Amino acid sequence: MRWPFSREPAAPTEGPGAQHLQALLSSDPDRIYRAACAIAQLRDPAELDALAPWVERIGRATAHIALRGALFANDHHLQFALRRLRFWRDRAGCLCALYPHYPFFDPRREAARGHVVIDAVGEAEGGWGEAHSVTCVDCAAHWLATDREYHYPWWEWALTLPTVDGTPSHA
């Protein structure tokens, strides 16, 4: 129940971002985790605009919720989702600038979603995995996304010049 003189407005239950917001404010670790993972990958401007003003309240509501995680702390997904919302709220730049801060941005998936173009694919340094030379479609920044693995696949992103030896993937 909401008290008549509550300082904080009620969270919307409909509209862009409402389901994610309700999940993040729910105190249910599983719902929070799922919403955080979705927001970590979110690019929809309407949803980001709707969620960004709530970022501090979300932070307070989730501060003492244990999200568990075996090999990778699930709290990292939540902290990155909050970082993404603050980045969006502050209009800090192109969302591609966040690639190095979250290890689950698969360059192939980012290309399939239309966020980057894979310019070339080559062998990663050290011979394990692939290195993808990609270009952001929004700001034209060039990135090197390298396959990594430690109990699960992850990707290391570095801002770079468009120089990966390999076969152009869009030729």
N, C-alpha and C positions, 0 to 999 in steps of 0.2 A: 504494500500500500504506500502511496506517495502522500506525504504530509502536505497540507495546504500552503505552508510557507517554506517549502524546500527551496534551497538556494540554487540548486542545479536543475535545469530543464529536463523534462522526461525525454528519453531517447526515442527517436522515431521508430515506428514499427513497420512502416511502409516507405517505399521509394528507394532510390539508389543507395546502396551500402547499408540499408537498414538491417538486413539479416546478419551481416558481418558484425555490425555494431551491437546488436542484441546478443550475439554469441560472445563477443568480447566482454560485455558487461554482465554475463550470466553467472560467473563464479564456477562454471563447470569446466574443469581442465580440458576435457576432450573437445568441447565446443570451441573453447579459446584457442586450442592448438590448431584445429581445422581452419578457423577464421584467420589466424595469424599466417598460416602457410598460404592461404589464398591471397591475402593482402600483400604478402611478400612478393608475389608475382603479378599483382594487379597493375593494369595500365589504363583502365577505363577512367577518363577524366571526370565524368559525372560521379562515379563512386568515390574516387579520391577526393573530389571537392566536398562530398557529403561527409566523408569520414574524417578528414583532416582537422576540422574544428574540435573534434572530440578526443584528439590524441592525448591530451593531458589527463582527461578524465579516465580514458582507457588505461593509461599508465598507473593511475591511482587504484583503479578497480582491480588490476591484475598484479599489483606489486607483491602480494603475499600468496599468490596462487602457485603451487608446485606443479609444474608441467611434466616432470620426469624426463625420460629419454635414456636409452641404454648407451649407444655409441656416440650420440651427438645430443647435447642438451636441448630439449624441445623449447626451452626458454629463449634460445638463440633465434628461433623463428619469430617469436613474439617481439623480441627486442629489435629485430630487423624490420618487422612490420611497423613498429612505432617509429623507427628511423625513417622509413619510407614515407610515412604520413607527415612527419615533421619536414622532411625534404620537400614534399609536395606543397605543404602549407606555406613554407617559407619561400617558395618559388626559387629554390637554390640552383636549378639548372636542369639539364636533360636527365631523365631517369637512368640512362645508361651509366652515368657517373657512379651509380650504386653497385654496378656489377662486381667490383673487387671486394665488396663488403658482405657478400652472401654467396656461399659456395655452390648453390644449387641452380644457378643460371646456366643451363645447358645451351650452348650456342646453336645447336641444331633445332632445339625447341624454340629458341628466340627467333631464329630465321623462319621457321614454319609459322610463327605468330605474326610475322611481318615487322619485327622490331629491328632486325639487323639483316644484312646481306653477307653471306659467307663468300669472301673473295677468293680464298685459297685454303687448301687443307694440306698439311704436311706432317711429317713425323715429329713428335714432341722431343725436346732435348732430353737425352738420356735413353731414347729409343722406346719408351713405353707410352702408348696412347698417341693421340693426334693433337696437333696444334692448328687452331682455326684462326685465320686472319679474317676479321669481320669489320664491317662498317655499319655504324648506327644510321638508320634511315631518317631519324629526326634531326640529328646535329652533325652528321658526317664524321664523327670521331672514329678513329681506327683503334681496334682492340686486338690483342692476341689472347685467345681463350684456349687454355691447355687442359686436356683431360688429366685428371689425377684420380687416385684411388687409395683409400685406407678404410677397409671394411665396407665402403660404399663409394659409388662414383661421385666426384665433385669436380668443379672447374675453377681454375685459377685464371683471373682476368687481369690484364695489364694494358694500360694505354700505350700505344706504340705507333710506329709508322706502318704503312701497309706493306710489310715485307716478310712474307712466309714463303719459303720454297715449297712448291707443290703444284697440284693441278687445280686450276680455277674451277670452282664448283658450279659456276653459272655460265660456263663457256659452251 
